[in-house]
Structures are given as C-alpha cells and as structure tokens.
Amino acid sequence: MPNSNTNHFDLEALRENLEYDEEFIKNFLVLLKKEFDVSFNILTEEFKKQNIETINTTAHRIKGTALNGCCFELSQLAATLERTKPFNKEIISALMEKISTEIDLVKTLIP
C-alpha cells in the first residue's frame, strides 16, 4: 500500500533516483531542507519589494528543487507561483502561505 504522504515527499522514489546511495541521500536531504529555507526567505524578501520577476525566478528554483527531491505537491505549488503575473498581493500571499505550509510538512517527512 502506498504511503499517503508520497505526494508530499516520496523517499522511495528519491532513493531509486539516487541509485540507493544512502550516504549521498543523507547529505542530499540535509541540503534539500536548507535550500527550501533559503529560497523561501528570498521569496519573503522579494514579496516585500513586490518584485514579481525575482518571485517567479525563485518559485522556479523551488519547483526544480522540489522535483529533484520528489516533493511533488510543493513542486506544483511553486509552478503555480512561477506563472503568476502581474504582482497581485492577495494571490501571491495565499500561494506563499501554501508553499510555507507545504515546506513545513515536507521537512517533517524528511528523515
């Protein structure tokens, strides 16, 4: 039976993608969590500046990181933010809240 959390973080898919190199996987997961934090901090700063270009670029970065980390829901949320133009405070704020919540969830699922 598949884990109900695999849409948020699929460790088995990640292990397969990384050829079951457990030492590399361990290091990758540490970097994955750090990258999500760094990228979300950038989003927060750029939101304050209403800089849609950097918001879109950072969302693209999160999307790619999430895909590489097998965090599929986060990738979809970031993809939506990546395509959001022009700057709309309410829409972007709501998406950022969802992304923040998803990052927090993913970080609890990563061993």
N, C-alpha and C positions, 0 to 999 in steps of 0.2 A: 504494500500500500504506500503510495507516495506521501511524503510529508506535506502537510497543508501549508507549510511555510516556504516551500521551494520556489514560489513565485517571488518571494521577498529575498531569499538567499538560498541557492542550491549548491550546497557543499559538494555533493557527489558529482555534479556537472563540472564544477571547478576542478575537483581532483582529477577528473578524466581529462579536461582541457590541459591541465598542467602535468599530465602523464604520471600522476601519483607520486610526484617528487615531494615527499612530506616536508622536508626541510625548506624547500622553495615555497611551498604552500604556506607554511607557518610565517615566513618572512613577508610573503605577498599579503597575507591577511592583516598584518600589522600596518603595512604601508597603505592598504586599502582604507582602513579606518582613518588614518591620518589624512589621506587625500580627500576623503569626504568632508572632514572638518575644515581643512584649508579651503577647499572650493566653496563650501557653504559660507565661510567667513567672507570670502571675496564677494559672493552674491549679496550678502547683507550690506557690505560697504557700497557696492555699486547701486543697490536699491536706493540707499540714502541719496545718492547723486543722481538718481533717475537715468542712469547710463544704460540704455537698452542694448547697445552693441556689446558691451562687456558682459551684461547679464546673459545675453544669448550665447556668447562665446563660452562663458563659464558653465552654462547649462549643457552645452555641447561636451565640454570636458567631463562633467559629472555623468552624462549619458554614456560616454565611452568607457569611463572607469567602471561604472555600474555593469555595463555589458561584459567587460573583461572579468569582473568579479562575480558574474552570474547573479546579479541583483536586478531582476527583470522588472519589477514594479517601479523601482527607483529610476531605472533607465527610461521607462515610459513617461514618468512624470517629468523628468529632465528634458526629454524630447519635446514635450508639450511646451515647456518654458522656453526652450530653444527657438521655437517657431512663433512665440508671442511677440507681436509688434503691432502698433507702436507701444510706447510705455503707457501702461494702464495700472495705476497704483493698486486698485482693488483686485484685479485679476492676478497680477504678479504676486501680490501679498498672499493671496489664497494659495497659489501654486507653491510659493516658498514655504508656507506653513505645512502643506502636504509633503513636500520634499524633506523638510526638517523632521517631521514625524516619521517618515519612512527611513531616513538615515538613522534616527534613534532606534527604530525597530531592528534594522539590519545589524547595527552594532551589537544588539543583544543576541542575535542569532549567530554571529561570527564567533567561532570558538577561540 
